[in-house]
Amino acid sequence: MENIWPEIYMHNPKIDKPIERIWDDIDGYSFEDRYEGTERLHANLNMVVPLPPVVYEGKLLKGVFYSQATRMILDKYPELKQIFFVIANSMFCSYPRNTRADYFFTCYKNEAREKYYKKKHPETKNIMFLPLQDADFLNEYYIAPVPNTPKTIDVFCVSTPFPVKNLPIIAVALKEYERKYGRRLKCVYAIGRRSAVRREDGSLDYSKMEDYGKKQLQYVDQIFDNRTKDYIDFYPFIEYKHLSKYYSAAKCCVLGSLIEGKNRFISEAQSCNTPIVVFKDFNKYARGKFPIFFGNSGEYVPKFTPESLADTIHKVITHPQDYSPRKNYVAHYGRKNFIDIIADANPYYAKNLPEYEKGRIHDNLWLDLACFDNYQVSYHDFLYDKKVNISHVVGWPNVENLIKYYYQKFKLPMDNFKTK
């Protein structure tokens, strides 16, 4: 399948096409092709094991892993399916392409879209669709509110400056806010590019960045008449361990995108109890009626305009008492909910896991004892990174080493490794 990025959806919330053609456009692109086909990106692909395989009391219980490179992994190591269920991840709001996977990450529950897709692709009829993505595998205890943090930031953004993120509309909204409400917002924006440099005067040197990010930042400079640092405090990169401090200091977090994957940034914001501001049209064709967030976790921007965005920001930051994002987030997401949703979608676990209870695999006693017997940690500790070297690795050499570990532990044939 040709991999075509649906560019027309990035800045236009009203596409005049039948919904089936729109779904086809969305499914015309997957990051799987790039990560599996580009050696440069092999350094960034990952393998995550939210549920490890175990043998306990003479019984094998299969685990679960996900990756954006499941086709490449299964091509080289097909025996993994003897001990793992495999989740394919497109890293976009498209459905993945690996039809040998057991599950697809689909981001959202959209029954009409699922029905259409399975009819068009009958080879996927037995694949389990999960309304999840890797952005939902968030450690809600690590990314959490930092106590006694003053709210010194009005608007916080963690987003690349690439065109899909619609940075210019955020920039214009900041100017519109100042014009309409008579106050300049303090906006902190982390672009996640180490190639940029923050100068001593607070301005951003982005001259060494990729062109598709550089052009957006040039456009922002034009919007602000080269006084960008007076409106946006750009940071090239904020280390993950420091992010919670910024989220906790923010009155709201703003996402400018109309289409992408599930988006980790808005999950992290909610987990840190910071309300989010997101366009109501974000991923609307992929979502159907599925919400971007649950309950009073933030506000939807009704129109894709700078003024509408400015007004929505104002509503949120002037009524902080109206929002409970972390309460809603941990009720629906976080790692325990993540693995419960995966297990509940698969009849295998109800049939094969002793004392299985729907929505409670995260605290199943048999699994906890089995995990300790196999890996010397409780299942809770495994889920929350106490064995990160065998639960989450990045880079193809590390992925292969992790696969080798599980091959050896479960006595799978090692022929695949003899030529390495």
N, C-alpha and C positions, 0 to 999 in steps of 0.2 A: 504494500500500500504506500502511495506517495504521502510524504509527511508535509502538510501544508498548514502553516500557522494562520488562524482565522482573523486576519488583521482588521477586517471591517468591523469586528465586534468590539474593538478596544476602546473606541471613542463614540460609538453610536448605540444608544440604548433601544432604538426602535428599528429593527430589521424587518423589512417587508418580504417575508418568505413563509411558506408553510412550516410549521414547527418541525416536521420530519426532516426537511431540508436543512433547517438550522441544526438539528441534532447531528446530521451527517457532517456538516461543516465543523462542528465541535470535535467530533470523533475523527476528523481528518488529521489531527495532530496528537502525537504522544512523545513525551520526553524519553520513553523507552528506546526509541530508534537512535536518539542522540547518545544516550549513555552507553548503549551496547555497541554502537557503531563508530564511536570517536575515542581513540586511545587517550586523548588528552583528558576526557571526562571519566575515564576509568579510575582516576585518582579520587573522584568524588562520589562514585556510586557506593551504595551501602547495602548491608544485610542486617536486618533487625529481627530478633527472636523474642517476641513477647510471651511465648509459651514454649518451653523446651520439651523435647521428647523425654519420657521417663520409662524405666523398667522397674516395677515394684510389685512385690508379692507375686512374682511370676507373670506379670501382665505388662505389655507394652502399651503406652498411651502416646499417640503421635502428638508432636508439637506443631507450631505455626511459625513461619517466617515470612517477611515481606521484603521486597526490593524493587527498584526500578529496572533491574536487569535480570528478571527471572527467566527469560528465554535463554540468555547466555549461560546462566547458572545451570539450568536443566539440560542444555545441550551437552555440557561437559560433565555434569554430575547427576545423571537421571535417577540414581538410586536414592537420592535425598527424599523422593516421594514415598519411600518405604517408612520414613520416620517423621516426615513433615507434611502438613498441608501448606500449600504455596499461595501467597497473595500477590497478585500482580498490581503494580502501581504506575499509573501514567504520569504522575506528578502534575496533572492538569485536570480540568473538569471533564475531560474525555474519558471514555471507557478504555481500559488497557487492551493490549493486543495479543497477549500470550494465552492462547486457548488451551494450553496444557495446564494452566493454573487452576487451582481449586476454588479460589475466590478472586473477585475483582474489587478493588477499591473504586467506588463510584461517587464518592463525596457526599451524595445526598440520596434520600429515598424518593424516587420519582417513578411510580408504577407504570405510568403511560410510556415513559421513555424506555424503561426496562423491557416492557412488552414488545415495543417496536423493535428494539435492538435484538432481542432473542429471536424474533420472527425473521428479521433480516439476516441474522447470523446464527442459524440453528445449531452450529457446532458449540455454541455457548450455553445451550439450554440447561445443562447440568451444573454450570458454574454458579456459585453462590455470590450474590451481589451484596456488598457491605456499604452502608451509608457513612463511610469513614475514609480518611486518608492519613498519610503519615503525620500531617499537622495535628491530628487528634491524639497522637501518642505523646502527649505532653505530661511531663512530671509535675503534677500540680502541687507537690510539696517543695520542689526546688524553685519553680517559677511561681512565686507567691508574694503576697504583700510584705513589704519591709516595714516593720512597726515604726511609728513616730517619724515618718517621712513627711515633711511639709510639701504641700501642693504648689510647687514653684514653677511648673510648666503648664501652660494652657493646652497646648496641642503637641502630642508626641507621635512620631511616625518612624517605623522601621521598614524601609522599603527601598529597593533599588531605584535608580533614576531612569529605568528603561521605559519606553513609551507605554507599555501596557499598564503601568502604575499611575498614569495621569497626574504626575507631579505638577504640571502647569496649572491645572484647574485648582489644585490646593493653593498654589501661589496666588492666583487671582482672588481666591476666596479670602485669603489673609488681608489683601488690600481692600476688598469689599467690606470685610468686617470692620476695619479701621474707619472706613468712610461712613458706614451705617451706624456703628455703635460708639464711635469716638475713642476707641482704645486700640492700641497695637498689641496683638497677641504675642505671647512668647511661645515660639514654635521650635522644637528640637527635632531634627530629622537625621536619622542614621541611614546612610545609603549602602552600607555593607560592601564597600569597595576599598580594599587596602591600597589600590593604585592611586587614590586621591590623597591629598595632604591638607590638613587643617593648618593654616598659617597662624602666626602669633596674634594677628589682629582679629582673628575669628573668621576670616574669609576662607573659601575653599579653593584649593588649586586642583582642578580636575583635568589638567592638560594631558596627563598620561593615561587617562581612562579610555575605554573602548568608545568608538564613535557614536554608537546608538545610545549610550548613556550620556556622553559628553554633549550631544546636541540638545538633549532635554534640559541640561543644566545651563547651557547657553541661552536657551529660550527663557528660563527662569530669570537669568540676569537681565534680559531685555524687559521682562515684565516689571522688574524692580528698578529699572534704570541704573543697573550696576550697583545698587545699594542692597544687595541680597542679604548680607549679614545683619542688616538692621531688622529684617523680618524673619529669616530662617537661620537658626544656629545649626549648621551642617556638621555632622561627625562622619568621617570616612567609615569608621567601624567601631562598634561597641562590643566588647567581649561578652560572651553569653553569661558569664558569672556575674556581670554587672547590670544586666538588663533589668532585673527586677527593681533595682533602685530607680531607674528612669520611669518604668511603668508606674511605680508607686508614687513618684513625684508629679505625675501627670494628672490633669483634670479630665482629659479625654484622649483617646487614640483614634486617628483618622486614617481610613483606607480609601484611596482614590480610584481603585480598579473597578472595571466593569466585568472583566472576565479573567480568570486564572484558575489555579487549583484552590484547595480549601482555605489556604492562607494561615500560616502559623502565627503571624503577628497579632491578628485579632483574637486568637485563642490565648496567647500569652497575656494580652491586655486583660481579658476577662479573668484569667486565673489570678492576676494581680489585683483584682477588684477595681479595675479602671474601666469605665464605660466606653463603648466603642461607637464611632460614627461611620456609617457605611452606606453607600448608595443603595436604594431599594432595588435597583436594577442589577446589582452585583450577581453574576452567575444565574440570572433569573431563568434563562432557557434550560440550563442544566438542572436547576433546583425544582422547577415547578412550584408546588406549594410548600416545599420544605423550607423552614426558616434559616436565616443566616445565624441567628442567635436565639436563645430561648428567654422568655420572660422580659423583665426590665433590665436587660444587660446593656442597653444603649439605645440609639435611635437610628432609624432609617432616614436617609436624605431623600425627600420625595421627588426632586427633580435633578437632572444631571446638569446643574448650573452652579457657578460660583456663589451666587446669592443664596440659593437654597442650601448649599453647604455651609456658608457663613451663618445663616439663621439656625441651622441645626446644631452647629458647634455652640452657638450662644445659648440655646435651650439647655444643652447638656451641662455646660460649665457653670451656669447660673442656678441649676437645680440639682446639685450633687446628691441630695438626700433621696432623690427619686429612683436611684439605680442600685441594684444588687447583683453585679455581674459575676462575682466569684461564687455566690450561693447558687445561681443558676448554672454556672459552668460545671461545678463539681457534681451537680445533680445529674448531668447528662453526659459529661465528658471526663477527661482524665484517664489515667491508665487502667484503673479498675473497670470503669465502664467500657473502655476500649476492648479489653479481653472478654468481658461478659457478652458484648454484642457479637464478637467473632464466634464464641463458643455456642451461643444460642442459635446462630444461623446454621449450624452444622449438626445434623442428627447424630453424627458419630459420637459426640461427647455425651449426649443424653443416654446413649446406648452403652457406652464403654467406660465412662468415668463413674466409679462407685459413689453413691450418695450425691449424684448430680442434682443440683437445684437451679432452675432457670434464674439468670441474673445474679448468680452467686459463685461462679467458678473461681473468682478471685480469692475467696476464703474457704474453698473446699478442703476439708481436713485430709482426705486421702491424697490429693494433689500436693498439699503442703508437706506431708510426710514423705511422699515420693520424691519431691524436689530436694528436700534435705538429704535424703538417702543417696540421690544421684549427684548432687552438686554442692552439698554441705551448706546450703542456705535455705531459708524458708522461701516459699513461692513469692510472697510479698517482697522479700528482699531481692529475689531474682528480677521481678517485674520492675523494681525501682533501682536497678543499676548496681547492685552489690556484686554482680558478676559480669560487669560490662564487657570484659574481654571475650566472653562467650555469648553475649546477648546483643551487642551492637558494635559493628565494625564498619570502617569506611576505607575505601580503596580496594581495587581488585586483588592485590597480593594478600591483604588482610582477610578479604572475603574467602579466598581459597584456603588460607590457613584455618579459618573458622570451620569451613566445610570439612577439611581434613580432620579436625578435632572430632566432629560428630561422626564421621566415617569410622574413625578408630574406636570411639567410645561404644558405638553400636554395631561394630564388627561388620561393616559394609565392605564389599570387595574393593581393594585398594589399587586395582589395575590402572585407574584413572591417574594415579599419582606417580606411577613408576617411571614415566618419561620426563618428570619435572626435575 
